[in-house]
Each structure stands twice: as C-alpha cells, then as structure tokens.
C-alpha cells in the first residue's frame, strides 16, 4: 500500500513538473500546448519522447519512471488487502 501511494505521488509531481517544463521550453503557443498535452495524457511515454526531442526535463522524467515502478510494486499488496477485506 505504501509503495503504490508513494509511486502515485511521484507520478503526479513528476507529471506536473514535466508539463511546466514543456510550457517553458516551447517556441510558440502551439508547441507549448502540444507538449503539455502529450505530457499530460501519455505518461511516462510522453515524457520519454519529450526528453528525447527537447533534451529537457530529465529529473521529472526520472520521478515519473520511479513512480511507475513503485506503483507496480504496490499493486500486488493492494490486491492482497482487497482479498482480506472481502468476506468469505
């Protein structure tokens, strides 16, 4: 449960940070909106593509990736908690 919560928090913080970086590094309004939407809708893949193309946002991308890994570790424990909560 702790891993899933911490992972979700890291994904949220990293995702917001990536959106801010995308808005700050865009050349024009269309590019800013495009990268912000890509980072908002397609994490972590959008963040990876953004980093490869723009060479910006490595630290928030690492936060998102670590958050995804921690969330993956938290899912099995969440299901164990759900199985215990269901009456037999």
Phi and psi in degrees as a GROMACS rama.xvg file:
@    title "Ramachandran Plot"
@    xaxis  label "Phi"
@    yaxis  label "Psi"
@TYPE xy
-67.6506  -41.1296  UNK-2
-62.6785  -43.4727  UNK-3
-63.4962  -42.2059  UNK-4
-67.4044  -45.3961  UNK-5
-64.4233  -40.5663  UNK-6
-63.4556  -42.5525  UNK-7
-63.5339  -40.2322  UNK-8
-63.5913  -43.2548  UNK-9
-64.8244  -38.4544  UNK-10
-63.3483  -42.6499  UNK-11
-62.7731  -49.5472  UNK-12
-64.49  -47.1964  UNK-13
-63.6363  -38.9143  UNK-14
-65.1051  -44.886  UNK-15
-63.2886  -41.9293  UNK-16
-62.4209  -42.0319  UNK-17
-64.1411  -38.3572  UNK-18
-63.4766  -42.1057  UNK-19
-63.9295  -44.349  UNK-20
-61.94  -40.8081  UNK-21
-63.0624  -40.8555  UNK-22
-68.2336  -37.6041  UNK-23
-72.3663  -29.4315  UNK-24
-96.4715  -5.41303  UNK-25
-68.8847  145.329  UNK-26
-78.6694  -41.3417  UNK-27
-134.304  176.716  UNK-28
-62.3798  -41.2258  UNK-29
-61.6873  -42.8936  UNK-30
-67.0209  -39.2069  UNK-31
-61.6884  -45.9181  UNK-32
-65.2421  -42.177  UNK-33
-59.6616  -51.2959  UNK-34
-67.4678  -34.9223  UNK-35
-64.0164  -42.938  UNK-36
-66.7716  -41.3521  UNK-37
-60.1098  -44.8283  UNK-38
-70.5916  -29.4753  UNK-39
-75.2269  -42.3506  UNK-40
-91.0908  -23.2849  UNK-41
-127.322  50.2717  UNK-42
-82.8295  143.749  UNK-43
-87.4197  -7.20589  UNK-44
-61.1278  -40.9881  UNK-45
-61.6912  -38.686  UNK-46
-67.2631  -37.368  UNK-47
-65.7299  -44.9455  UNK-48
-63.5971  -42.2782  UNK-49
-59.943  -43.836  UNK-50
-65.7551  -40.8476  UNK-51
-64.5118  -41.9651  UNK-52
-76.3991  -45.5615  UNK-53
-98.7571  -16.1342  UNK-54
56.1364  39.9235  UNK-55
-132.983  152.552  UNK-56
82.2117  35.2736  UNK-57
-68.02  -44.5529  UNK-58
-64.1252  -48.0357  UNK-59
-65.3108  -31.1621  UNK-60
-64.2794  -41.642  UNK-61
-62.9088  -39.2584  UNK-62
-60.4247  -43.543  UNK-63
-64.7161  -43.7306  UNK-64
-65.7503  -44.4962  UNK-65
-63.4749  -38.8104  UNK-66
-62.0497  -40.8207  UNK-67
-63.868  -40.4454  UNK-68
-64.7243  -46.2478  UNK-69
-64.7375  -37.9043  UNK-70
-63.8122  -38.8949  UNK-71
-62.0295  -36.8078  UNK-72
-71.1382  -28.0702  UNK-73
-79.9168  -19.9983  UNK-74
-63.3062  -47.3874  UNK-75
-60.0858  -39.0446  UNK-76
-68.5541  -31.1684  UNK-77
-64.2354  -43.3031  UNK-78
-66.3521  -34.899  UNK-79
-63.8626  -41.6285  UNK-80
-63.1252  -39.7088  UNK-81
-66.4951  -39.9265  UNK-82
-64.4642  -37.1342  UNK-83
-70.3262  -30.691  UNK-84
-78.357  -23.2451  UNK-85
-77.5193  128.079  UNK-86
-69.1485  148.537  UNK-87
